[in-house]
């Protein structure tokens, strides 16, 4: 089985991307770099303070690699959120049931590459209410992104 973090590493050079790297001051920028029968690859840029909400990947497993800057990933542990700092070159593999939140908490822009198998079709967003994970929204590909 293909190592999705290794696939992400193969896209770690923004100069080789089929789209130019951008930074959007109002929201995270993202672009799909590749799609195959095996997986899809996305690039994301993060200005300081930009991040996601708590979400899963709709049953897809995946990996992401920080190619510039630093990101913080929070995962749910019981009723608490646990932070994991990821510097340039650090990556993370995750399973189909992984729920996390990712943000640029630093002072410099960050760039990351994300790989999903199968391709993202939906993402569920969550909130923690009374110490429990609760569904806030289900976002569909082609509508929400």
Helices and strands as residue ranges (DSSP letters): H 4-9, G 14-16, E 29-35, E 40-46, E 61-68, E 70-77, E 80-87, E 91-94, E 100-103, E 110-117, E 122-129, E 132-140
